[in-house]
């Protein structure tokens, strides 16, 4: 797995609380939930390449 970069994030307390609750609902850490949200937003905006899954290609044939 690639090394992860650490940085400080200033966030509105109400926004942070909402992310914490969402993370708990999905059994993720708050950090993991933020990473998921950012990753999904980047993929949806086509600013991040979606990695292909070789297994899904095999199953579609």
C-alpha positions in Angstrom: 0.0 0.0 0.0 1.2 3.5 -0.8 2.4 5.8 2.0 -0.3 8.2 3.1 0.3 11.9 3.6 -0.7 13.6 6.8 -2.0 17.2 7.1 -4.1 19.4 9.4 -7.7 20.0 8.4 -9.8 22.8 9.8 -13.4 21.9 9.6 -16.7 23.3 10.9 -17.6 21.4 14.1 -21.2 20.7 12.8 -19.8 19.3 9.5 -17.3 17.2 11.4 -20.0 15.8 13.7 -22.1 14.8 10.6 -19.0 13.0 9.1 -18.4 11.2 12.4 -22.0 9.9 12.5 -21.9 8.9 8.8 -18.6 7.1 9.5 -20.0 5.2 12.5 -23.1 4.2 10.4 -20.7 2.6 7.8 -18.3 1.1 10.3 -15.4 3.4 9.2 -13.1 5.7 11.0 -13.7 9.4 10.6 -10.5 9.6 8.6 -11.5 6.7 6.5 -14.9 8.3 5.8 -13.3 11.6 4.7 -10.9 9.7 2.4 -13.9 7.8 0.9 -15.9 11.0 0.4 -12.9 12.8 -1.3 -12.0 9.8 -3.4 -15.6 9.4 -4.6 -15.9 13.1 -5.4 -12.7 13.0 -7.4 -13.8 10.0 -9.4 -17.2 11.5 -10.1 -15.6 14.7 -11.3 -13.2 12.6 -13.4 -10.2 14.1 -11.7 -8.9 10.7 -10.5 -8.4 7.6 -12.5 -10.7 4.7 -11.6 -8.6 1.6 -11.1 -9.9 -1.3 -13.1 -10.6 -4.5 -11.3 -9.3 -7.5 -13.3 -11.9 -9.8 -11.6 -14.8 -7.7 -12.8 -13.6 -8.0 -16.4 -13.4 -11.8 -16.1 -16.9 -12.0 -14.7 -18.5 -9.9 -17.4 -17.5 -12.3 -20.2 
